[in-house]
Amino acid sequence: MSDLMKVSSNPHIRSKATTGGIMGAVILALLPATFFGVYNFGLHALILILVTVASTVLTEYIYELLMKKRVTVNDLSATVTGLLLALNLPPGAPLWLGVVGGVFAILVVKMLFGGLGQNFMNPALGARCFLLISFTSIMTNFDCDAYSGATPLTALKAGESVNVMDMILGHTGGTIGETSMVAIVAGACILILLDIIDLRIPGSYIVSFVIFIVLFGGRGFDSAYISAQLAGGGLMLGAFFMATDYVTRPITKRGQYVFGIFLGIMTGIFRLFAPGAEGVSYAIILGNLLVPLIEKVTLPKAFGKGGERA
């Protein structure tokens, strides 16, 4: 019998890409932001990154040993979670904060919901939001040896002037990995060139956010203000590295556009109308929670269904 006549269960189209290969590419793409964060903030930032990554990897390894499950730390997903979480921490944060966040990200957000592919929200962002709620004063203190005072985004919200070029290059305060727009975009280009991500979610996220702040920011189409909003905070890091997470994003193409637009609008609402100056983490978490609904309303109709009856 011809192979064309054989029936088999799905999936019928397979990719040669592996989880380890994809996660390795993400780590490679995060290196520019990581290296710049260490250069910008010093040795403590490097130690904090290493401790946070170690905590996520060890938590997953120990949990799987205790539960007698197959050890999966070699797929590098726990490493990516730890690195993303570390890049979202203040550079002067105590080391124990990275450990607490790493354990929460892996144990609570990932493993207790079934492990890789089963978590309903991005583990790194879930942990960051947990730390923001539990240790607000530490998570919002960006003073370090290199910088002190309010972050550019906070100053911008207060109506103060900011140096947009410093924000783009990264010579400002903030979390370890969010300050340099140049480094983040360089890493994003790596992901795009390797065909790990596309621009559906990041593009719709950024464009909808810009439209929102033009309409409601009170400054119209002010290029300096728009540039500062894009370069400040975690918007670029979130748009390219966390909103595009395979597990917690919609699988439908139309759904990805809807998801990105929702993130842009929510980030704009948080930044313009909420008490704080940032909102990327909460916007993406809320978007993650809505993914099942987004997929339901954007799922293509099966062939032959949905038409009008004669």
Backbone bond lengths (Angstrom), bond angles and torsions (degrees), N, CA, C in turn:
res aa  C-N    CA-C-N  psi(-1)  N-CA   C-N-CA  omega(-1)  CA-C   N-CA-C  phi
1 M - - - 1.467 - - 1.523 109.55 -
2 S 1.304 116.47 141.73 1.454 121.13 179.07 1.523 110.51 -64.60
3 D 1.351 115.54 145.84 1.460 119.65 177.42 1.518 111.64 -61.23
4 L 1.345 117.12 -24.94 1.460 120.50 -179.10 1.524 111.68 -68.29
5 M 1.329 117.79 -17.67 1.455 121.12 -177.26 1.528 112.26 -95.94
6 K 1.308 117.58 -5.40 1.450 120.45 -178.78 1.527 110.91 -76.76
7 V 1.301 116.45 140.44 1.458 122.61 179.63 1.522 108.76 -108.23
8 S 1.296 116.00 131.17 1.466 120.40 178.18 1.517 108.85 -139.00
9 S 1.322 115.58 162.27 1.460 120.13 179.74 1.513 110.17 -76.05
10 N 1.327 115.52 157.02 1.454 120.66 177.93 1.536 109.10 -71.10
11 P 1.341 117.85 160.01 1.477 127.61 3.69 1.525 112.52 -78.85
12 H 1.319 115.35 144.37 1.461 121.01 -179.36 1.524 111.87 -93.55
13 I 1.322 116.42 -21.79 1.459 120.87 177.59 1.522 107.74 -111.71
14 R 1.296 116.23 122.71 1.460 120.62 -177.63 1.523 110.26 -116.70
15 S 1.309 114.75 149.63 1.459 121.27 179.04 1.522 109.26 -110.92
16 K 1.306 116.58 149.23 1.459 121.12 176.70 1.526 111.73 -79.69
17 A 1.340 116.45 -9.88 1.461 120.13 -179.82 1.525 110.20 -66.97
18 T 1.318 116.44 141.16 1.459 122.12 177.39 1.528 109.15 -115.37
19 T 1.330 114.81 160.90 1.463 119.09 177.91 1.522 110.58 -59.47
20 G 1.334 116.24 -44.22 1.457 120.08 179.40 1.515 112.66 -61.70
21 G 1.342 116.46 -39.35 1.462 120.18 179.04 1.511 111.99 -66.24
22 I 1.333 116.45 -42.17 1.468 120.20 179.65 1.522 110.28 -66.52
23 M 1.323 117.15 -45.21 1.461 120.37 -179.89 1.525 111.42 -65.93
24 G 1.317 116.74 -34.94 1.459 119.53 175.45 1.511 111.91 -63.09
25 A 1.336 116.46 -38.65 1.464 120.66 177.41 1.521 110.98 -66.17
26 V 1.333 116.82 -37.75 1.469 120.12 177.88 1.521 110.46 -65.07
27 I 1.334 116.50 -42.80 1.468 119.72 177.48 1.528 110.33 -60.12
28 L 1.335 116.49 -45.07 1.463 120.50 177.79 1.525 110.85 -58.29
29 A 1.331 116.93 -42.05 1.462 120.93 -178.28 1.526 112.19 -70.32
30 L 1.327 116.64 -25.02 1.470 120.03 179.16 1.530 112.86 -83.94
31 L 1.313 116.85 -11.12 1.468 119.65 -176.95 1.525 113.92 -61.69
32 P 1.359 120.09 -41.24 1.474 117.66 177.84 1.526 113.10 -57.59
33 A 1.331 117.79 -45.44 1.464 120.92 178.73 1.528 110.84 -66.75
34 T 1.340 116.39 -36.17 1.466 120.58 179.78 1.524 110.96 -66.67
35 F 1.322 115.79 -49.74 1.471 119.68 -179.88 1.518 111.39 -61.46
36 F 1.342 116.02 -41.18 1.464 117.65 179.68 1.527 110.67 -67.14
37 G 1.345 116.89 -37.82 1.458 119.23 178.32 1.521 111.94 -61.21
38 V 1.328 116.62 -41.28 1.469 120.26 177.43 1.524 110.45 -66.97
39 Y 1.342 116.96 -42.04 1.463 120.71 177.37 1.524 111.08 -62.50
40 N 1.320 116.41 -39.57 1.459 121.58 -174.74 1.525 112.43 -75.40
41 F 1.347 117.10 -36.24 1.457 119.93 -171.06 1.520 114.79 -114.72
42 G 1.321 117.72 -11.78 1.450 118.75 172.27 1.520 116.02 98.69
43 L 1.327 114.88 -169.21 1.464 123.20 -170.88 1.525 112.65 -63.41
44 H 1.328 117.37 -38.88 1.464 119.47 -177.99 1.527 110.89 -60.40
45 A 1.322 116.56 -36.99 1.466 120.18 178.29 1.529 110.70 -62.23
46 L 1.327 117.06 -41.63 1.462 121.14 178.18 1.523 111.28 -62.69
47 I 1.335 116.35 -45.89 1.467 120.36 179.81 1.522 110.26 -63.02
48 L 1.328 117.41 -41.11 1.465 121.70 179.19 1.527 111.03 -62.10
49 I 1.321 116.73 -40.35 1.467 120.93 177.64 1.524 110.44 -62.60
50 L 1.337 116.75 -48.19 1.465 120.99 -178.06 1.529 111.83 -63.71
51 V 1.327 116.65 -41.23 1.463 120.56 179.70 1.523 110.98 -66.21
52 T 1.320 117.20 -41.57 1.466 120.72 -179.30 1.525 110.83 -65.74
53 V 1.325 117.10 -44.66 1.469 120.57 178.12 1.526 110.26 -62.90
54 A 1.325 116.74 -42.60 1.464 119.98 178.77 1.526 111.12 -61.52
55 S 1.324 117.13 -37.48 1.469 119.98 -178.52 1.519 111.52 -67.53
56 T 1.325 118.03 -38.25 1.471 119.57 179.19 1.525 111.37 -70.19
57 V 1.318 116.64 -42.57 1.471 119.97 -179.21 1.529 110.50 -66.22
58 L 1.328 117.66 -45.05 1.469 120.82 -179.10 1.528 111.38 -66.96
59 T 1.338 117.34 -37.39 1.464 120.00 179.03 1.522 110.54 -62.37
60 E 1.332 116.80 -45.21 1.463 119.77 179.04 1.529 110.74 -65.37
61 Y 1.312 117.24 -42.31 1.469 121.52 -178.88 1.529 111.09 -63.19
62 I 1.326 117.18 -47.84 1.465 121.15 -177.82 1.525 110.57 -67.07
63 Y 1.332 117.47 -42.03 1.464 120.49 179.55 1.532 110.83 -59.92
64 E 1.318 116.18 -45.86 1.462 119.67 -178.19 1.522 111.92 -67.47
65 L 1.331 117.50 -33.89 1.463 120.06 175.10 1.526 110.83 -65.83
66 L 1.334 116.15 -46.28 1.463 120.10 -178.01 1.527 111.82 -65.86
67 M 1.325 117.00 -36.13 1.459 121.37 -178.80 1.529 112.26 -87.66
68 K 1.356 115.15 2.74 1.466 121.30 -179.48 1.531 112.33 55.81
69 K 1.320 114.44 41.85 1.459 121.36 176.42 1.530 109.70 -103.05
70 R 1.305 115.53 163.09 1.464 119.67 177.17 1.530 109.50 -64.91
71 V 1.323 116.29 130.45 1.460 120.85 -179.18 1.529 108.90 -73.36
72 T 1.335 115.93 126.98 1.470 120.50 -172.86 1.524 113.00 -120.91
73 V 1.331 117.66 15.33 1.463 118.29 -176.44 1.527 111.99 -64.69
74 N 1.352 116.77 -19.43 1.473 118.54 -179.97 1.521 112.63 -74.45
75 D 1.345 118.51 -5.59 1.470 119.10 174.95 1.529 111.77 -81.48
76 L 1.334 116.59 -3.90 1.471 124.52 173.97 1.529 114.44 69.09
77 S 1.331 118.13 4.65 1.469 118.70 179.80 1.526 111.43 -66.55
78 A 1.341 117.43 -37.72 1.458 120.17 177.83 1.527 110.82 -66.81
79 T 1.327 116.03 -34.76 1.468 120.22 177.28 1.526 110.87 -64.11
80 V 1.330 116.37 -43.66 1.467 120.46 178.16 1.521 110.57 -62.85
81 T 1.335 117.17 -42.62 1.465 120.77 178.30 1.521 111.01 -59.44
82 G 1.324 116.35 -46.43 1.455 120.35 179.67 1.510 112.87 -63.47
83 L 1.332 116.67 -41.16 1.455 120.53 -179.44 1.534 110.63 -66.80
84 L 1.329 117.13 -44.13 1.462 120.28 178.70 1.524 111.30 -63.45
85 L 1.325 116.30 -41.76 1.465 119.22 177.97 1.520 111.00 -62.59
86 A 1.326 117.02 -44.60 1.459 120.73 -179.89 1.521 111.29 -61.23
87 L 1.322 117.26 -40.27 1.464 120.44 -179.87 1.518 112.09 -68.97
88 N 1.335 116.87 -13.70 1.464 121.44 177.72 1.523 112.82 -100.55
89 L 1.338 116.92 10.43 1.458 121.05 179.26 1.527 110.76 -102.10
90 P 1.337 117.56 149.73 1.472 119.91 173.96 1.525 109.90 -61.56
91 P 1.322 118.46 144.45 1.470 120.20 -175.59 1.518 114.11 -65.79
92 G 1.333 117.28 -22.92 1.458 119.65 -179.93 1.506 113.80 -98.31
93 A 1.328 117.95 11.02 1.466 121.77 -177.94 1.520 110.74 -64.21
94 P 1.332 117.78 145.00 1.476 119.78 176.99 1.524 110.99 -66.07
95 L 1.310 116.94 153.31 1.462 121.41 -176.00 1.523 112.04 -62.82
96 W 1.330 117.32 -33.60 1.465 119.59 -178.52 1.525 111.39 -63.74
97 L 1.320 117.24 -26.41 1.465 120.11 179.38 1.526 110.20 -65.22
98 G 1.327 116.64 -40.69 1.455 120.31 176.85 1.516 111.92 -64.41
99 V 1.330 116.75 -36.12 1.463 120.86 178.56 1.520 110.65 -67.76
100 V 1.331 117.19 -46.92 1.465 121.08 179.27 1.528 110.25 -60.31
101 G 1.336 116.41 -44.97 1.461 120.19 178.90 1.513 112.28 -64.35
102 G 1.326 116.86 -40.73 1.458 120.74 -179.83 1.515 112.46 -64.56
103 V 1.340 116.70 -42.74 1.470 120.55 178.31 1.522 110.12 -64.58
104 F 1.326 117.65 -43.30 1.468 121.07 179.96 1.527 110.64 -62.97
105 A 1.328 116.92 -44.49 1.466 121.20 -177.78 1.524 111.44 -58.82
106 I 1.327 116.65 -46.93 1.465 120.34 -175.83 1.523 111.98 -81.11
107 L 1.330 116.48 -49.84 1.463 119.74 -173.40 1.528 112.24 -71.37
108 V 1.330 117.20 -50.31 1.467 120.81 -173.20 1.523 112.13 -84.09
109 V 1.332 117.35 -50.10 1.462 120.09 -172.86 1.524 112.15 -80.22
110 K 1.336 116.97 -34.35 1.461 119.45 -174.33 1.525 113.64 -101.85
111 M 1.330 118.22 -63.50 1.458 120.92 -168.59 1.525 112.98 -70.86
112 L 1.316 118.68 -38.91 1.464 120.43 -178.90 1.525 112.59 -68.94
113 F 1.314 117.08 -12.84 1.461 120.58 176.31 1.529 111.58 -103.88
114 G 1.329 116.74 9.73 1.450 119.53 173.46 1.507 115.55 115.31
115 G 1.338 118.20 -1.69 1.453 119.97 178.87 1.518 113.02 91.84
116 L 1.315 116.00 -166.82 1.457 122.22 -175.93 1.526 111.23 -56.13
117 G 1.320 115.76 129.60 1.454 121.21 179.14 1.507 113.89 93.62
118 Q 1.336 117.94 -10.53 1.465 121.50 -177.96 1.521 112.90 -110.33
119 N 1.324 118.43 -15.49 1.464 120.90 -177.90 1.527 110.52 -68.41
120 F 1.323 115.51 140.98 1.459 119.92 -175.39 1.521 113.15 -92.70
121 M 1.326 117.13 -7.34 1.460 120.60 174.83 1.520 109.04 -142.01
122 N 1.321 115.65 161.44 1.454 120.38 179.13 1.529 109.38 -62.96
123 P 1.335 118.68 122.17 1.469 119.99 -175.64 1.527 113.91 -60.21
124 A 1.329 117.37 -41.50 1.461 120.03 -178.73 1.524 110.86 -64.28
125 L 1.333 116.99 -43.59 1.461 120.13 179.85 1.518 111.38 -72.16
126 G 1.338 117.38 -35.42 1.454 119.56 175.44 1.518 110.80 -59.66
127 A 1.336 116.05 -42.33 1.462 120.62 178.48 1.522 111.24 -67.66
128 R 1.328 117.00 -39.53 1.465 119.33 179.50 1.529 110.73 -63.19
129 C 1.329 117.01 -43.82 1.463 119.84 178.30 1.527 110.83 -63.52
130 F 1.334 116.89 -39.05 1.469 120.95 176.16 1.532 110.33 -60.22
131 L 1.323 116.79 -44.53 1.464 120.40 179.85 1.519 111.63 -67.89
132 L 1.336 117.12 -36.68 1.463 120.76 178.03 1.524 111.44 -62.76
133 I 1.315 116.40 -39.43 1.463 120.73 -179.59 1.527 111.03 -75.26
134 S 1.325 116.62 -39.42 1.462 121.32 -173.70 1.524 113.16 -83.72
135 F 1.313 116.97 -34.93 1.473 121.44 -175.89 1.534 109.10 -131.60
136 T 1.318 115.32 60.55 1.466 121.09 -172.40 1.525 112.40 -59.28
137 S 1.316 117.16 -45.09 1.462 119.93 -175.55 1.525 111.81 -63.73
138 I 1.328 116.84 -37.77 1.465 120.08 179.26 1.520 110.49 -72.36
139 M 1.330 116.81 -44.03 1.460 121.48 -175.82 1.526 112.88 -70.63
140 T 1.306 117.61 -17.82 1.473 120.53 179.44 1.521 112.28 -108.64
141 N 1.324 116.70 10.74 1.461 121.17 177.32 1.530 108.50 -101.65
142 F 1.331 116.20 105.95 1.462 121.02 -176.16 1.530 112.45 -104.56
143 D 1.328 116.81 13.29 1.457 120.22 176.88 1.528 109.91 -69.36
144 C 1.317 115.57 136.47 1.464 120.96 177.15 1.522 107.65 -153.17
145 D 1.321 116.30 -176.73 1.465 119.60 -178.52 1.523 111.63 -61.98
146 A 1.320 117.11 -33.75 1.466 120.34 -175.91 1.518 112.79 -82.94
147 Y 1.346 117.71 -35.52 1.463 121.03 -174.87 1.522 109.95 -139.06
148 S 1.316 115.25 152.30 1.461 120.89 174.89 1.517 108.49 -145.00
149 G 1.315 115.79 163.31 1.458 120.12 -179.31 1.515 111.77 90.17
150 A 1.322 114.89 -170.75 1.463 121.42 -176.27 1.527 111.19 -68.91
151 T 1.319 115.69 149.22 1.461 120.50 174.16 1.527 109.25 -71.81
152 P 1.333 118.18 159.67 1.468 120.06 179.52 1.524 113.33 -56.45
153 L 1.323 117.50 -36.09 1.461 120.17 -179.38 1.527 111.01 -67.20
154 T 1.334 116.56 -38.30 1.461 120.37 176.54 1.514 110.54 -66.64
155 A 1.323 116.02 -42.13 1.471 119.84 177.66 1.520 111.14 -63.37
156 L 1.316 116.39 -39.12 1.460 121.18 179.07 1.523 110.81 -63.69
157 K 1.303 117.39 -41.21 1.465 121.68 179.31 1.524 110.77 -65.76
158 A 1.340 115.99 -31.80 1.466 120.71 179.20 1.518 112.53 -80.67
159 G 1.323 117.83 -0.39 1.453 121.60 179.01 1.509 114.53 86.37
160 E 1.323 117.08 10.40 1.456 120.90 179.82 1.528 110.39 -85.73
161 S 1.317 115.93 160.71 1.466 120.48 179.10 1.526 109.73 -81.81
162 V 1.318 116.10 149.06 1.460 121.82 178.97 1.520 109.20 -132.62
163 N 1.330 115.45 158.44 1.457 121.09 177.43 1.530 107.99 -92.22
164 V 1.325 116.65 103.10 1.454 121.64 -174.37 1.528 111.32 -64.64
165 M 1.321 117.87 -39.20 1.460 120.29 -179.27 1.520 111.24 -64.37
166 D 1.333 117.50 -39.69 1.464 119.87 175.96 1.517 110.81 -62.53
167 M 1.325 116.92 -36.33 1.455 120.87 179.11 1.526 110.78 -67.79
168 I 1.310 117.26 -40.41 1.465 120.76 179.94 1.527 110.85 -66.88
169 L 1.328 116.29 -42.36 1.467 120.54 -179.08 1.525 111.63 -76.44
170 G 1.336 116.48 -33.38 1.453 119.95 177.36 1.508 115.29 111.97
171 H 1.322 118.80 10.97 1.466 121.18 -179.19 1.522 110.05 -86.08
172 T 1.331 115.65 58.61 1.466 122.16 -178.33 1.519 108.99 -144.60
173 G 1.328 115.16 171.81 1.446 120.57 173.95 1.521 111.18 -81.92
174 G 1.309 115.76 164.85 1.458 121.34 -179.82 1.517 109.81 151.59
175 T 1.322 117.61 -166.16 1.461 119.47 174.91 1.528 109.56 -72.65
176 I 1.310 116.31 168.11 1.461 121.06 -172.12 1.525 112.58 -57.99
177 G 1.328 117.25 -41.95 1.459 119.44 -171.66 1.502 116.88 -106.46
178 E 1.346 118.08 2.17 1.452 118.81 -172.96 1.531 114.39 -99.18
179 T 1.324 118.37 -9.22 1.461 119.03 -167.13 1.524 113.98 -75.71
180 S 1.324 118.01 -38.03 1.466 120.16 -173.93 1.523 111.43 -95.05
181 M 1.321 116.10 104.65 1.459 121.04 176.96 1.529 110.33 -63.35
182 V 1.319 117.03 -35.34 1.460 121.50 179.94 1.522 110.93 -62.67
183 A 1.330 117.05 -46.00 1.464 121.05 -179.23 1.524 111.30 -66.07
184 I 1.321 117.06 -39.33 1.470 120.61 -179.35 1.520 110.71 -66.76
185 V 1.328 116.74 -44.69 1.465 120.30 -180.00 1.525 110.73 -66.14
186 A 1.323 117.21 -36.58 1.471 120.06 176.08 1.520 110.47 -60.22
187 G 1.333 116.47 -43.23 1.459 119.86 177.03 1.518 112.03 -66.12
188 A 1.330 116.84 -38.61 1.461 120.59 178.36 1.528 110.99 -62.67
189 C 1.315 116.80 -38.07 1.468 120.49 177.87 1.522 111.27 -61.36
190 I 1.335 116.73 -35.38 1.461 120.38 176.79 1.522 110.29 -62.31
191 L 1.315 116.66 -45.29 1.469 120.72 179.57 1.520 111.66 -63.71
192 I 1.316 116.56 -39.40 1.466 120.51 -179.69 1.525 110.49 -68.61
193 L 1.332 117.00 -43.66 1.461 120.91 -179.44 1.534 111.51 -66.14
194 L 1.316 117.11 -32.74 1.462 121.26 177.98 1.525 111.86 -84.01
195 D 1.316 116.96 1.72 1.470 123.43 178.77 1.527 111.82 61.81
196 I 1.329 116.54 33.29 1.459 121.34 175.99 1.533 109.60 -83.36
197 I 1.328 116.79 -39.78 1.460 121.58 176.58 1.522 108.88 -129.78
198 D 1.329 116.39 166.42 1.462 121.27 169.81 1.521 107.57 -126.01
199 L 1.312 116.45 -173.99 1.460 120.58 -172.72 1.528 113.78 -95.44
200 R 1.321 118.47 6.57 1.463 118.40 -177.42 1.526 111.60 -60.34
201 I 1.316 117.23 -53.58 1.469 119.54 -178.75 1.526 111.90 -75.14
202 P 1.347 120.35 -53.26 1.464 118.69 179.91 1.525 113.31 -59.34
203 G 1.336 116.37 -41.55 1.462 119.75 -178.50 1.508 112.33 -64.60
204 S 1.347 117.38 -48.21 1.457 119.80 -179.81 1.525 110.99 -67.67
205 Y 1.319 116.94 -32.52 1.472 121.86 176.61 1.534 110.21 -62.30
206 I 1.312 116.39 -54.35 1.463 120.65 -175.45 1.528 111.43 -66.72
207 V 1.329 117.27 -44.24 1.467 120.40 -178.78 1.526 111.19 -63.44
208 S 1.331 117.50 -45.80 1.466 120.32 -179.86 1.522 111.24 -65.46
209 F 1.329 117.06 -35.31 1.464 120.31 177.02 1.526 110.66 -64.97
210 V 1.318 116.80 -44.42 1.475 120.39 179.04 1.523 110.38 -61.82
211 I 1.318 117.14 -45.24 1.471 120.47 179.09 1.527 110.16 -60.19
212 F 1.322 116.96 -40.91 1.464 120.80 -178.55 1.522 111.45 -63.50
213 I 1.348 116.92 -46.76 1.465 117.77 -177.27 1.531 111.79 -73.58
214 V 1.328 117.47 -25.09 1.467 119.70 173.89 1.532 109.55 -67.11
215 L 1.324 116.38 -41.35 1.466 120.81 -177.44 1.528 112.46 -75.69
216 F 1.331 117.00 -37.53 1.460 119.85 -170.61 1.527 114.33 -119.91
217 G 1.331 118.04 -1.21 1.455 120.21 -177.52 1.509 114.44 -78.56
218 G 1.321 117.31 -12.88 1.458 121.03 177.77 1.514 114.95 81.74
219 R 1.336 117.15 5.19 1.470 119.77 -179.38 1.518 112.37 -122.29
220 G 1.314 116.99 4.17 1.456 119.76 -179.86 1.513 111.35 63.95
221 F 1.332 115.19 -148.90 1.474 119.62 -179.87 1.525 109.17 -89.08
222 D 1.316 115.44 73.42 1.463 123.52 177.91 1.531 107.38 -95.10
223 S 1.315 116.11 106.57 1.467 120.16 -173.55 1.524 112.37 -61.77
224 A 1.334 117.59 -37.53 1.461 120.21 179.70 1.529 110.54 -66.12
225 Y 1.324 116.50 -41.49 1.459 120.96 179.68 1.532 110.93 -66.17
226 I 1.328 116.33 -43.02 1.465 121.08 179.12 1.529 110.25 -63.43
227 S 1.321 116.52 -44.40 1.474 120.77 179.91 1.522 111.14 -61.80
228 A 1.332 115.95 -41.10 1.460 119.87 179.59 1.528 110.96 -65.76
229 Q 1.329 116.70 -39.21 1.461 119.71 178.55 1.527 111.21 -65.50
230 L 1.317 116.77 -38.32 1.463 120.27 179.82 1.529 111.96 -71.59
231 A 1.338 116.00 -38.96 1.466 120.04 -176.66 1.523 112.28 -81.48
232 G 1.327 117.41 -21.75 1.459 120.94 -176.35 1.514 112.59 -87.50
233 G 1.326 116.08 151.19 1.454 120.40 176.34 1.519 112.57 69.77
234 G 1.317 115.29 -158.81 1.460 120.25 -173.43 1.507 114.59 -101.73
235 L 1.336 118.41 20.10 1.459 119.73 -174.96 1.526 112.31 -61.64
236 M 1.317 117.97 -49.32 1.466 120.17 -177.08 1.529 111.32 -67.75
237 L 1.330 116.65 -41.11 1.466 120.06 177.69 1.524 110.18 -63.73
238 G 1.322 116.41 -42.25 1.453 120.06 179.69 1.520 112.67 -68.23
239 A 1.318 117.00 -41.74 1.465 121.02 -176.18 1.520 112.02 -64.45
240 F 1.322 117.75 -41.14 1.467 120.55 -173.88 1.530 113.92 -94.35
241 F 1.333 117.22 -27.74 1.465 118.30 -171.54 1.522 114.60 -114.06
242 M 1.335 118.94 -19.04 1.457 119.31 -177.26 1.523 112.85 -118.49
243 A 1.305 117.50 -38.16 1.465 119.47 176.17 1.528 111.06 -67.22
244 T 1.320 117.31 -24.55 1.473 121.87 -177.79 1.529 113.14 -89.61
245 D 1.326 117.41 5.71 1.464 121.72 178.73 1.527 110.23 -52.29
246 Y 1.321 117.05 124.48 1.464 122.14 -175.53 1.528 113.02 -56.60
247 V 1.324 116.68 -37.88 1.464 120.61 -173.21 1.521 111.97 -75.36
248 T 1.324 117.64 -38.38 1.465 121.05 -169.85 1.526 113.53 -107.29
249 R 1.321 117.87 11.07 1.465 120.59 174.96 1.526 108.64 -104.68
250 P 1.325 118.86 161.36 1.472 120.16 175.72 1.528 111.10 -65.69
251 I 1.326 116.51 150.99 1.458 120.04 179.38 1.528 111.92 -91.22
252 T 1.327 116.95 -19.30 1.463 119.60 -179.25 1.525 110.16 -84.66
253 K 1.318 116.83 147.50 1.456 120.10 -178.91 1.523 111.61 -65.47
254 R 1.331 116.90 -45.74 1.460 119.51 177.34 1.524 110.68 -62.64
255 G 1.321 115.71 -37.33 1.452 119.82 178.49 1.515 112.47 -63.24
256 Q 1.325 117.09 -35.12 1.461 120.15 178.71 1.523 111.66 -66.63
257 Y 1.332 116.68 -36.97 1.464 119.03 174.79 1.520 110.92 -65.54
258 V 1.335 116.77 -44.47 1.457 120.66 178.58 1.527 110.33 -61.08
259 F 1.320 116.23 -42.63 1.458 122.64 178.75 1.527 110.57 -59.22
260 G 1.332 116.84 -48.52 1.454 120.81 -179.79 1.523 112.44 -62.73
261 I 1.322 117.22 -41.72 1.463 120.98 178.76 1.531 110.61 -64.17
262 F 1.332 115.82 -42.02 1.469 119.85 177.43 1.531 110.58 -59.64
263 L 1.326 117.27 -44.08 1.467 121.09 -179.77 1.525 111.12 -63.02
264 G 1.342 116.66 -41.39 1.455 120.20 179.42 1.513 111.96 -62.44
265 I 1.330 116.47 -43.94 1.464 120.85 -179.53 1.529 110.76 -67.08
266 M 1.328 117.09 -44.98 1.468 120.15 -178.70 1.524 111.54 -66.12
267 T 1.327 117.13 -39.60 1.464 119.34 177.28 1.518 110.28 -62.80
268 G 1.332 116.82 -41.25 1.457 120.57 177.08 1.520 111.87 -61.99
269 I 1.325 117.10 -42.49 1.477 120.83 178.77 1.521 110.60 -62.63
270 F 1.327 116.91 -47.03 1.463 120.45 179.99 1.531 111.36 -61.91
271 R 1.316 116.63 -43.26 1.465 119.35 -175.97 1.528 112.79 -72.28
272 L 1.312 116.94 -37.65 1.463 119.53 -174.72 1.522 113.49 -88.41
273 F 1.329 117.36 -34.60 1.459 119.82 -169.38 1.520 114.92 -117.73
274 A 1.326 118.08 -13.71 1.465 120.64 177.84 1.523 109.70 -85.95
275 P 1.340 117.97 161.20 1.472 120.13 -179.24 1.526 113.70 -61.26
276 G 1.337 117.28 -36.42 1.462 120.81 -179.17 1.514 112.61 -80.58
277 A 1.334 114.58 170.29 1.470 119.66 -178.67 1.516 112.76 -93.58
278 E 1.327 117.48 -15.41 1.459 122.03 -175.76 1.527 109.89 -114.00
279 G 1.312 117.41 170.62 1.456 119.91 179.19 1.511 113.87 -171.06
280 V 1.320 117.06 5.40 1.464 121.00 -174.90 1.528 111.34 -63.68
281 S 1.318 117.00 -46.53 1.473 120.31 -176.86 1.520 111.21 -60.41
282 Y 1.324 116.96 -48.72 1.457 120.38 -179.02 1.520 111.43 -66.28
283 A 1.331 116.94 -36.43 1.466 120.16 178.98 1.526 110.75 -62.78
284 I 1.330 117.46 -44.45 1.467 120.63 -178.36 1.523 110.59 -69.33
285 I 1.332 117.93 -39.58 1.459 120.40 178.21 1.526 110.25 -62.22
286 L 1.327 117.49 -45.02 1.468 120.17 177.23 1.529 110.80 -61.56
287 G 1.332 115.87 -39.89 1.456 119.91 176.79 1.520 112.12 -62.43
288 N 1.338 116.78 -41.23 1.468 120.86 177.13 1.521 111.38 -58.10
289 L 1.331 116.83 -40.52 1.461 120.97 -178.71 1.526 111.79 -67.37
290 L 1.333 116.51 -25.75 1.466 120.43 -178.27 1.529 113.18 -92.75
291 V 1.323 117.47 -2.92 1.468 120.22 -176.27 1.531 112.95 -56.60
292 P 1.347 120.34 -44.91 1.472 118.10 178.32 1.526 113.22 -57.40
293 L 1.332 116.94 -40.15 1.465 120.36 178.55 1.525 110.85 -67.91
294 I 1.333 116.84 -42.27 1.465 120.53 179.10 1.524 110.50 -61.06
295 E 1.328 116.41 -43.27 1.466 119.66 178.98 1.522 111.35 -65.30
296 K 1.319 117.01 -36.77 1.465 120.64 -178.25 1.531 111.16 -63.31
297 V 1.336 116.83 -41.68 1.469 119.39 -175.64 1.523 112.42 -86.44
298 T 1.336 117.81 -12.22 1.466 119.67 -179.56 1.520 112.47 -111.82
299 L 1.329 117.62 3.53 1.456 120.39 -179.42 1.529 110.01 -68.41
300 P 1.329 118.79 127.31 1.472 120.50 179.95 1.530 110.86 -62.08
301 K 1.317 116.09 147.11 1.461 120.62 178.05 1.528 109.31 -73.50
302 A 1.323 115.22 142.91 1.461 120.21 177.42 1.524 109.68 -64.32
303 F 1.327 115.42 148.64 1.470 119.88 -178.38 1.531 110.30 -58.20
304 G 1.334 115.30 129.60 1.449 120.03 178.36 1.509 114.76 90.79
305 K 1.368 116.51 -4.02 1.447 119.82 -179.63 1.521 110.45 -113.49
306 G 1.288 116.17 154.95 1.451 120.76 175.44 1.506 114.67 91.56
307 G 1.321 118.18 -5.69 1.455 120.21 179.60 1.515 111.44 -82.23
308 E 1.316 116.34 164.10 1.468 120.88 178.61 1.515 109.41 -77.12
309 R 1.322 115.17 142.55 1.454 119.81 177.05 1.514 110.21 -82.20
310 A 1.324 115.31 146.21 1.456 119.57 179.44 1.515 110.85 -70.96
